[in-house]
Amino acid sequence: MILQERVDLTASNTLALPGRAALYASIVDPVQLAAAEFRHRPRFILGGGSNLVLTGDFDGLLLHMAIPGKRLLREDAEAWYVEAGAGENWHDFVQWTLAQGWPGLENLSLIPGTVGAAPIQNIGAYGLEVAERFHSLRAWDFEKQAFLMVDRNDCRFAYRDSLFKQEGWHLSGRMAITAVVFRLPKVWQPNTRYADVAQELAAQGIAAPTPQDVAAAISAVRRRKLPDPAVTPNAGSFFHNPLVDRAKAEALAADYPTLPRYPQPDGRFKLAAGWLIEQAGWKGKNLGPVGMYEKQALVLVNRGGATGADVRRTMAAVQAAVHEKFTVDLTPEPIFL
């Protein structure tokens, strides 16, 4: 086991924020996690760093999950069960499943990050959440010093939420996800109900899209709207789309008829955070080196040389502006370390 000291993390988070880890280890095999030197230290489990705001130095042990591997575990009459190591790049994994003829994840194309982080956040886009394709995962429990299996029912998935966030395990470093299994149904239908996706397919003259067509359309839409972190550092969608009760949604719609709102199974309505931010005057606006992206107001970007403190200031200013105009509170998506 090689523990590195004072490791620079600037290149390990897509917002390119500065900070160092007092101790660092790259995990390429699950058996590494049982190392005695990992047991009694403050820990943080890092994936692709695409959902992270680094607020400075981390005075603990950072375990960078880089476990590779992807395979078909089994199949039955209804589905394929596909496993991937926690360190696999998410988009590359999605494209690999499509190339094998196992559709079902195409709507989640081009989402940054790793496979191991996907269920923690219950990532979602364009009408699909990872929970809908999730089967189970394997994780190392540092407290119990044992591997455990967690199935879908135990994950307590919700909108951008899961057991791992609810119990604070992603912050405490108690558990490290090592592999995830997905259930991909053999009966496939394209999910193109989002207008942007349908319009992209129509523009290409595709009336009966294949899974690859849907993936390509979604990737094209995302590339137009969202900045490449390698060019403009960002953490993707920075705020959750807020959920409000029916009365609040109707009151807002009366004042703002073009407000996008989506009914939820529990009777609440989901509002479009990007629309709220844009209407509050923050689309393309900067506060020092941090601002909201000019093509998508939901994306917070580092214009160059920003720190975690700069991100916090801009986040607070955007939250205040939206609350003042709509009396709606925005909650950030990323983890703050």
C-alpha positions as CSV (number, residue, x, y, z in Angstrom):
1,M,0.0,0.0,0.0
2,I,1.4,3.4,-1.1
3,L,0.2,6.4,0.9
4,Q,1.2,9.7,-0.6
5,E,1.4,12.9,1.4
6,R,0.3,16.4,0.6
7,V,-1.3,15.5,-2.7
8,D,-2.6,18.4,-4.9
9,L,-6.3,17.8,-5.7
10,T,-6.7,20.7,-8.2
11,A,-6.8,18.2,-11.2
12,S,-9.0,15.8,-9.3
13,N,-12.1,18.1,-9.1
14,T,-13.9,19.4,-12.3
15,L,-14.3,22.8,-10.8
16,A,-10.4,23.0,-10.6
17,L,-10.5,24.4,-7.1
18,P,-7.2,24.3,-5.1
19,G,-6.6,22.0,-2.2
20,R,-4.4,19.2,-0.9
21,A,-5.0,15.9,0.8
22,A,-2.8,15.2,3.8
23,L,-2.8,11.6,2.8
24,Y,-3.9,10.0,-0.5
25,A,-4.3,6.5,-1.9
26,S,-5.5,5.3,-5.2
27,I,-7.8,2.3,-4.9
28,V,-7.6,-0.1,-7.8
29,D,-8.5,-3.3,-6.0
30,P,-11.3,-3.7,-3.4
31,V,-8.9,-5.7,-1.1
32,Q,-6.8,-2.6,-0.6
33,L,-9.7,-1.1,1.5
34,A,-9.0,-3.6,4.4
35,A,-5.6,-2.1,5.0
36,A,-5.1,-1.4,8.7
37,E,-3.8,2.1,8.1
38,F,-7.2,3.1,6.7
39,R,-9.3,2.2,9.7
40,H,-8.9,5.0,12.2
41,R,-8.4,8.1,10.1
42,P,-10.8,10.8,8.9
43,R,-11.6,9.6,5.4
44,F,-13.1,10.9,2.2
45,I,-14.1,8.7,-0.8
46,L,-13.4,10.5,-4.1
47,G,-14.8,9.4,-7.5
48,G,-14.4,11.6,-10.5
49,G,-14.6,14.9,-8.6
50,S,-17.5,16.1,-10.8
51,N,-19.9,16.7,-7.9
52,L,-17.4,18.3,-5.4
53,V,-16.6,21.7,-4.1
54,L,-13.2,21.7,-2.6
55,T,-13.1,24.3,0.1
56,G,-9.4,24.0,0.9
57,D,-7.0,21.4,2.3
58,F,-8.3,18.1,3.6
59,D,-6.6,17.1,6.8
60,G,-7.3,13.4,6.4
61,L,-7.1,10.3,4.2
62,L,-8.5,10.7,0.7
63,L,-9.3,7.4,-1.1
64,H,-9.5,7.8,-4.8
65,M,-11.7,5.0,-6.2
66,A,-10.2,3.8,-9.4
67,I,-11.4,0.1,-9.5
68,P,-11.8,-0.9,-13.1
69,G,-13.8,-3.7,-14.8
70,K,-17.1,-4.2,-16.5
71,R,-18.9,-7.5,-17.4
72,L,-22.2,-9.2,-18.0
73,L,-23.0,-11.0,-14.7
74,R,-26.0,-12.9,-16.0
75,E,-29.2,-12.6,-18.0
76,D,-32.7,-13.9,-17.8
77,A,-35.7,-13.7,-20.1
78,E,-36.4,-10.1,-19.0
79,A,-33.1,-8.4,-18.5
80,W,-29.3,-8.2,-18.6
81,Y,-27.4,-7.8,-15.3
82,V,-24.3,-5.8,-15.9
83,E,-21.6,-5.0,-13.4
84,A,-19.0,-2.2,-13.4
85,G,-16.2,-1.3,-11.1
86,A,-16.6,1.9,-9.1
87,G,-13.7,3.6,-10.9
88,E,-15.1,3.2,-14.4
89,N,-15.9,6.4,-16.2
90,W,-19.7,6.7,-16.3
91,H,-20.1,7.9,-19.9
92,D,-17.7,5.4,-21.2
93,F,-19.6,2.6,-19.4
94,V,-22.9,3.8,-20.8
95,Q,-21.4,3.7,-24.3
96,W,-20.0,0.3,-23.7
97,T,-23.4,-1.2,-22.7
98,L,-24.9,0.2,-25.9
99,A,-22.1,-1.2,-28.0
100,Q,-22.8,-4.6,-26.4
101,G,-26.5,-4.4,-27.4
102,W,-27.7,-3.8,-23.8
103,P,-29.7,-0.5,-23.9
104,G,-31.4,1.3,-21.0
105,L,-28.8,3.8,-19.8
106,E,-28.7,6.0,-23.0
107,N,-30.6,8.9,-21.4
108,L,-27.8,9.3,-18.9
109,S,-25.1,9.7,-21.6
110,L,-22.4,12.3,-21.1
111,I,-23.0,12.7,-17.4
112,P,-19.6,13.2,-15.8
113,G,-18.2,11.1,-13.0
114,T,-17.7,7.5,-12.1
115,V,-19.9,4.4,-11.8
116,G,-19.4,4.2,-8.1
117,A,-20.7,7.7,-7.5
118,A,-23.8,7.3,-9.6
119,P,-26.1,5.7,-7.0
120,I,-25.0,8.0,-4.2
121,Q,-26.4,11.0,-6.0
122,N,-29.1,9.0,-7.9
123,I,-27.9,10.8,-11.0
124,G,-30.6,11.6,-13.6
125,A,-31.3,13.4,-16.8
126,Y,-33.8,13.6,-19.6
127,G,-36.5,11.5,-17.9
128,L,-34.4,8.8,-16.3
129,E,-32.8,8.3,-12.9
130,V,-30.1,5.7,-12.2
131,A,-32.4,4.2,-9.6
132,E,-34.7,2.9,-12.4
133,R,-31.8,0.7,-13.7
134,F,-30.1,0.0,-10.5
135,H,-30.0,-3.6,-9.2
136,S,-27.4,-3.8,-6.4
137,L,-24.0,-2.7,-5.3
138,R,-21.0,-4.0,-3.3
139,A,-19.3,-1.8,-0.7
140,W,-16.7,-2.0,2.0
141,D,-17.9,-1.0,5.4
142,F,-15.0,0.4,7.4
143,E,-16.9,0.2,10.7
144,K,-17.8,-3.5,10.3
145,Q,-14.5,-4.3,8.4
146,A,-16.5,-6.3,5.9
147,F,-18.0,-6.2,2.4
148,L,-21.7,-5.9,2.1
149,M,-24.3,-6.1,-0.7
150,V,-27.0,-3.4,-0.9
151,D,-30.0,-4.0,-3.1
152,R,-32.3,-1.5,-4.7
153,N,-35.0,-1.6,-1.9
154,D,-32.4,-0.8,0.7
155,C,-31.0,2.2,-1.1
156,R,-33.9,4.5,-0.3
157,F,-33.6,6.3,-3.6
158,A,-35.3,9.7,-4.0
159,Y,-34.7,12.7,-6.2
160,R,-30.9,13.2,-6.3
161,D,-30.8,11.3,-3.0
162,S,-30.1,7.9,-1.6
163,L,-29.3,6.0,1.7
164,F,-25.7,7.0,1.3
165,K,-26.5,10.7,1.4
166,Q,-29.3,10.3,4.0
167,E,-27.0,8.5,6.5
168,G,-24.0,10.8,5.7
169,W,-21.9,7.9,4.6
170,H,-20.6,9.8,1.6
171,L,-19.2,12.5,3.9
172,S,-18.0,10.3,6.8
173,G,-16.1,7.9,4.6
174,R,-17.8,5.0,6.4
175,M,-18.5,3.1,3.2
176,A,-16.7,2.8,-0.1
177,I,-18.7,1.5,-3.1
178,T,-16.5,-0.9,-5.1
179,A,-18.9,-2.2,-7.8
180,V,-22.4,-1.6,-9.1
181,V,-24.8,-3.9,-10.9
182,F,-27.4,-2.6,-13.3
183,R,-30.6,-4.3,-14.5
184,L,-31.2,-3.4,-18.2
185,P,-34.6,-4.6,-19.5
186,K,-34.7,-6.5,-22.7
187,V,-37.9,-4.8,-23.8
188,W,-36.8,-1.4,-24.8
189,Q,-38.7,1.7,-25.8
190,P,-37.1,5.1,-26.5
191,N,-37.5,7.7,-23.8
192,T,-37.7,11.0,-25.8
193,R,-40.4,12.9,-23.9
194,Y,-38.1,15.8,-23.2
195,A,-38.6,18.4,-25.9
196,D,-34.9,19.1,-26.4
197,V,-34.3,15.4,-27.2
198,A,-37.3,15.1,-29.5
199,Q,-36.3,18.2,-31.4
200,E,-32.8,17.0,-31.8
201,L,-34.0,13.7,-33.3
202,A,-36.5,15.5,-35.5
203,A,-33.7,17.8,-36.8
204,Q,-31.8,14.7,-37.8
205,G,-34.8,13.2,-39.5
206,I,-35.0,10.2,-37.1
207,A,-38.5,9.1,-36.5
208,A,-37.8,5.7,-35.0
209,P,-34.6,6.1,-33.0
210,T,-32.3,3.4,-31.8
211,P,-30.7,3.4,-28.4
212,Q,-27.6,4.8,-30.0
213,D,-29.6,7.5,-31.7
214,V,-31.1,8.6,-28.4
215,A,-27.6,8.6,-26.8
216,A,-26.2,10.7,-29.6
217,A,-29.1,13.2,-29.5
218,I,-28.7,13.6,-25.7
219,S,-25.0,14.0,-26.0
220,A,-25.4,16.7,-28.7
221,V,-27.9,18.6,-26.6
222,R,-25.7,18.4,-23.5
223,R,-22.6,19.6,-25.5
224,R,-24.6,22.6,-26.7
225,K,-25.9,23.6,-23.3
226,L,-23.1,22.6,-20.9
227,P,-19.5,23.6,-20.8
228,D,-16.6,21.1,-21.1
229,P,-14.9,21.0,-17.7
230,A,-11.6,20.7,-19.4
231,V,-12.2,24.1,-21.0
232,T,-14.4,25.8,-18.4
233,P,-14.2,24.2,-15.0
234,N,-17.6,23.4,-13.6
235,A,-19.5,20.8,-11.5
236,G,-22.5,20.4,-13.9
237,S,-25.9,21.3,-12.5
238,F,-25.2,23.1,-9.3
239,F,-28.6,23.3,-7.7
240,H,-31.4,20.8,-7.2
241,N,-34.6,21.6,-9.0
242,P,-36.7,22.6,-6.0
243,L,-39.9,20.8,-5.0
244,V,-42.9,22.8,-3.8
245,D,-46.4,22.0,-2.8
246,R,-49.4,22.5,-5.1
247,A,-50.5,25.8,-3.6
248,K,-47.0,27.3,-4.0
249,A,-46.7,26.1,-7.6
250,E,-50.1,27.5,-8.5
251,A,-49.3,30.9,-6.8
252,L,-46.0,31.1,-8.7
253,A,-47.7,30.1,-12.0
254,A,-50.3,32.9,-11.6
255,D,-47.5,35.5,-11.3
256,Y,-45.2,33.8,-13.9
257,P,-47.2,31.9,-16.5
258,T,-44.1,30.6,-18.3
259,L,-42.7,28.9,-15.2
260,P,-41.7,25.3,-16.0
261,R,-43.3,23.0,-13.4
262,Y,-43.6,19.3,-13.3
263,P,-46.1,17.3,-11.2
264,Q,-44.6,14.6,-8.9
265,P,-46.2,11.4,-7.7
266,D,-46.4,12.7,-4.1
267,G,-48.5,15.7,-5.2
268,R,-45.7,18.2,-5.2
269,F,-44.3,20.1,-8.2
270,K,-40.7,20.2,-9.4
271,L,-39.6,23.7,-10.6
272,A,-36.8,24.3,-13.0
273,A,-33.9,25.8,-11.0
274,G,-32.2,27.1,-14.1
275,W,-35.3,29.1,-15.1
276,L,-35.5,30.6,-11.7
277,I,-31.9,31.6,-11.7
278,E,-32.1,33.1,-15.2
279,Q,-35.2,35.1,-14.2
280,A,-33.4,36.3,-11.1
281,G,-30.8,37.9,-13.4
282,W,-27.9,35.4,-12.9
283,K,-27.5,33.8,-16.3
284,G,-24.0,34.7,-17.5
285,K,-23.4,36.9,-14.4
286,N,-20.2,36.6,-12.5
287,L,-19.2,37.5,-8.9
288,G,-15.4,37.7,-9.1
289,P,-14.0,34.5,-10.7
290,V,-17.2,32.5,-10.3
291,G,-20.4,32.9,-12.3
292,M,-23.4,31.1,-13.8
293,Y,-22.9,29.8,-17.3
294,E,-24.2,32.0,-20.1
295,K,-25.8,29.1,-22.0
296,Q,-27.3,27.3,-18.9
297,A,-28.0,29.3,-15.8
298,L,-28.0,26.2,-13.6
299,V,-24.3,25.6,-14.1
300,L,-21.8,27.4,-11.9
301,V,-18.4,27.9,-13.5
302,N,-14.9,28.8,-12.5
303,R,-13.7,31.6,-14.8
304,G,-10.2,31.1,-13.6
305,G,-8.3,31.1,-10.3
306,A,-11.4,30.6,-8.1
307,T,-11.3,29.1,-4.6
308,G,-13.9,27.3,-2.6
309,A,-14.7,30.5,-0.8
310,D,-15.4,32.2,-4.1
311,V,-17.9,29.4,-5.0
312,R,-19.6,29.8,-1.6
313,R,-20.0,33.5,-2.1
314,T,-21.6,33.1,-5.6
315,M,-23.8,30.3,-4.4
316,A,-25.1,32.4,-1.6
317,A,-25.7,35.4,-3.8
318,V,-27.7,33.3,-6.3
319,Q,-29.7,31.7,-3.6
320,A,-30.6,35.1,-2.1
321,A,-31.6,36.5,-5.5
322,V,-33.9,33.5,-6.2
323,H,-35.4,33.6,-2.7
324,E,-36.1,37.4,-3.0
325,K,-37.9,37.1,-6.3
326,F,-39.8,33.8,-5.9
327,T,-39.5,32.9,-2.1
328,V,-38.1,29.6,-3.2
329,D,-35.0,28.1,-1.6
330,L,-32.3,26.5,-3.8
331,T,-30.2,23.6,-2.4
332,P,-26.8,22.9,-3.9
333,E,-26.1,19.5,-5.5
334,P,-22.4,19.1,-4.9
335,I,-20.6,17.8,-1.8
336,F,-18.5,20.4,0.0
337,L,-15.2,19.2,1.4
